[in-house]
């Protein structure tokens, strides 16, 4: 079965939790993944971010559940690497 190795997401998040805590919670959803969060823009109530997740078998649903659980919203999947 093919597995996701990398995914880049365009995510809108609230200011709280901050970027460090937001990325940490995503990384705790599964073992052996790396999370890179880049803040692209900030407005009064939200931050536009680019979140890159790298791993051997990323469980996408766990990542998106963590994002929405912290008040974030996935706007798009901008890049994905899948291999079998």
C-alpha atoms as an extended CHARMM CRD file, in Angstrom:
* protein
*
        84  EXT
         1         1  UNK       CA              0.0000000000        0.0000000000        0.0000000000  PROA      1               0.0000000000
         2         2  UNK       CA              1.3920000000        3.4550000000       -0.8640000000  PROA      2               0.0000000000
         3         3  UNK       CA              2.5250000000        5.6470000000        2.0200000000  PROA      3               0.0000000000
         4         4  UNK       CA              2.7820000000        9.4070000000        2.3870000000  PROA      4               0.0000000000
         5         5  UNK       CA              6.3940000000       10.5480000000        2.8290000000  PROA      5               0.0000000000
         6         6  UNK       CA              5.9060000000       14.3260000000        2.6810000000  PROA      6               0.0000000000
         7         7  UNK       CA              2.9890000000       16.7410000000        2.6830000000  PROA      7               0.0000000000
         8         8  UNK       CA              2.9290000000       20.5510000000        2.5520000000  PROA      8               0.0000000000
         9         9  UNK       CA             -0.2130000000       22.2370000000        3.8470000000  PROA      9               0.0000000000
        10        10  UNK       CA             -1.4960000000       25.8110000000        3.6960000000  PROA      10              0.0000000000
        11        11  UNK       CA             -3.0040000000       26.2960000000        7.1640000000  PROA      11              0.0000000000
        12        12  UNK       CA             -4.7650000000       29.2070000000        8.8340000000  PROA      12              0.0000000000
        13        13  UNK       CA             -4.2630000000       29.0930000000       12.6160000000  PROA      13              0.0000000000
        14        14  UNK       CA             -5.1790000000       31.2950000000       15.5680000000  PROA      14              0.0000000000
        15        15  UNK       CA             -2.3650000000       33.1290000000       17.3920000000  PROA      15              0.0000000000
        16        16  UNK       CA             -2.7330000000       30.7170000000       20.2950000000  PROA      16              0.0000000000
        17        17  UNK       CA             -1.2080000000       28.1890000000       20.4600000000  PROA      17              0.0000000000
        18        18  UNK       CA              2.0060000000       29.7400000000       19.1470000000  PROA      18              0.0000000000
        19        19  UNK       CA              3.9060000000       28.2380000000       16.2010000000  PROA      19              0.0000000000
        20        20  UNK       CA              6.2210000000       26.1610000000       18.3910000000  PROA      20              0.0000000000
        21        21  UNK       CA              3.4090000000       24.5470000000       20.3580000000  PROA      21              0.0000000000
        22        22  UNK       CA              1.2870000000       24.0950000000       17.2230000000  PROA      22              0.0000000000
        23        23  UNK       CA              4.1110000000       22.1970000000       15.4680000000  PROA      23              0.0000000000
        24        24  UNK       CA              4.8880000000       20.1960000000       18.6080000000  PROA      24              0.0000000000
        25        25  UNK       CA              1.2930000000       18.9460000000       18.9320000000  PROA      25              0.0000000000
        26        26  UNK       CA              1.2860000000       17.8680000000       15.2700000000  PROA      26              0.0000000000
        27        27  UNK       CA              4.5930000000       16.0300000000       15.7430000000  PROA      27              0.0000000000
        28        28  UNK       CA              3.1870000000       14.1540000000       18.7300000000  PROA      28              0.0000000000
        29        29  UNK       CA              0.4080000000       12.5760000000       16.6230000000  PROA      29              0.0000000000
        30        30  UNK       CA              2.7340000000        9.7930000000       15.4730000000  PROA      30              0.0000000000
        31        31  UNK       CA              6.2870000000        8.5420000000       15.7910000000  PROA      31              0.0000000000
        32        32  UNK       CA              9.1380000000        9.3780000000       13.4480000000  PROA      32              0.0000000000
        33        33  UNK       CA              7.7340000000       12.4630000000       11.7390000000  PROA      33              0.0000000000
        34        34  UNK       CA              9.2600000000       15.9070000000       11.4020000000  PROA      34              0.0000000000
        35        35  UNK       CA              7.1680000000       19.0710000000       11.2810000000  PROA      35              0.0000000000
        36        36  UNK       CA              8.3160000000       22.3870000000        9.8440000000  PROA      36              0.0000000000
        37        37  UNK       CA              5.9900000000       25.3620000000       10.3490000000  PROA      37              0.0000000000
        38        38  UNK       CA              6.6010000000       28.6610000000        8.5760000000  PROA      38              0.0000000000
        39        39  UNK       CA              4.5060000000       31.7250000000        9.3830000000  PROA      39              0.0000000000
        40        40  UNK       CA              3.7440000000       33.4170000000        6.0580000000  PROA      40              0.0000000000
        41        41  UNK       CA              1.4600000000       36.2380000000        7.2260000000  PROA      41              0.0000000000
        42        42  UNK       CA             -0.0530000000       37.5850000000       10.4310000000  PROA      42              0.0000000000
        43        43  UNK       CA             -3.2560000000       39.5450000000       10.8970000000  PROA      43              0.0000000000
        44        44  UNK       CA             -5.2120000000       40.6630000000       13.9330000000  PROA      44              0.0000000000
        45        45  UNK       CA             -6.5890000000       37.2450000000       14.9040000000  PROA      45              0.0000000000
        46        46  UNK       CA             -4.8540000000       34.6080000000       12.7560000000  PROA      46              0.0000000000
        47        47  UNK       CA             -1.6170000000       33.4630000000       11.1690000000  PROA      47              0.0000000000
        48        48  UNK       CA             -1.2650000000       32.0210000000        7.6700000000  PROA      48              0.0000000000
        49        49  UNK       CA              1.2360000000       29.1980000000        7.8430000000  PROA      49              0.0000000000
        50        50  UNK       CA              2.9070000000       26.6270000000        5.6440000000  PROA      50              0.0000000000
        51        51  UNK       CA              3.2810000000       23.2970000000        7.4110000000  PROA      51              0.0000000000
        52        52  UNK       CA              5.5860000000       20.6170000000        6.0240000000  PROA      52              0.0000000000
        53        53  UNK       CA              5.4100000000       17.1100000000        7.4610000000  PROA      53              0.0000000000
        54        54  UNK       CA              8.0770000000       14.5190000000        6.6460000000  PROA      54              0.0000000000
        55        55  UNK       CA              8.0390000000       10.8460000000        7.6220000000  PROA      55              0.0000000000
        56        56  UNK       CA              8.0000000000        7.2540000000        6.4430000000  PROA      56              0.0000000000
        57        57  UNK       CA              4.2470000000        6.7000000000        6.7020000000  PROA      57              0.0000000000
        58        58  UNK       CA              2.4110000000        9.9220000000        7.5580000000  PROA      58              0.0000000000
        59        59  UNK       CA             -1.1430000000        9.4210000000        8.7810000000  PROA      59              0.0000000000
        60        60  UNK       CA             -2.7620000000       12.4590000000        7.1460000000  PROA      60              0.0000000000
        61        61  UNK       CA             -5.9750000000       12.2240000000        9.1530000000  PROA      61              0.0000000000
        62        62  UNK       CA             -4.0570000000       12.4060000000       12.4380000000  PROA      62              0.0000000000
        63        63  UNK       CA             -2.2810000000       15.5470000000       11.2300000000  PROA      63              0.0000000000
        64        64  UNK       CA             -5.4970000000       17.2690000000       10.1490000000  PROA      64              0.0000000000
        65        65  UNK       CA             -7.3000000000       16.2160000000       13.3430000000  PROA      65              0.0000000000
        66        66  UNK       CA             -4.5320000000       17.8530000000       15.3980000000  PROA      66              0.0000000000
        67        67  UNK       CA             -4.7220000000       21.0260000000       13.2980000000  PROA      67              0.0000000000
        68        68  UNK       CA             -8.4860000000       21.3850000000       13.5960000000  PROA      68              0.0000000000
        69        69  UNK       CA             -8.3480000000       20.4300000000       17.2800000000  PROA      69              0.0000000000
        70        70  UNK       CA             -6.1890000000       23.5090000000       17.9020000000  PROA      70              0.0000000000
        71        71  UNK       CA             -8.5440000000       25.7830000000       15.9650000000  PROA      71              0.0000000000
        72        72  UNK       CA             -6.6830000000       25.6610000000       12.6480000000  PROA      72              0.0000000000
        73        73  UNK       CA             -8.0570000000       25.1600000000        9.1630000000  PROA      73              0.0000000000
        74        74  UNK       CA             -6.3670000000       23.3920000000        6.2540000000  PROA      74              0.0000000000
        75        75  UNK       CA             -6.8480000000       25.5630000000        3.1690000000  PROA      75              0.0000000000
        76        76  UNK       CA             -5.0160000000       23.3390000000        0.7060000000  PROA      76              0.0000000000
        77        77  UNK       CA             -2.5650000000       20.5210000000        0.1520000000  PROA      77              0.0000000000
        78        78  UNK       CA              0.2180000000       22.2590000000       -1.7660000000  PROA      78              0.0000000000
        79        79  UNK       CA              2.6540000000       19.3800000000       -2.1950000000  PROA      79              0.0000000000
        80        80  UNK       CA              2.6820000000       15.6600000000       -1.5000000000  PROA      80              0.0000000000
        81        81  UNK       CA              5.1230000000       12.7880000000       -1.9670000000  PROA      81              0.0000000000
        82        82  UNK       CA              3.7110000000        9.2810000000       -1.8940000000  PROA      82              0.0000000000
        83        83  UNK       CA              5.6360000000        6.0680000000       -2.5640000000  PROA      83              0.0000000000
        84        84  UNK       CA              4.8530000000        2.3970000000       -2.6800000000  PROA      84              0.0000000000
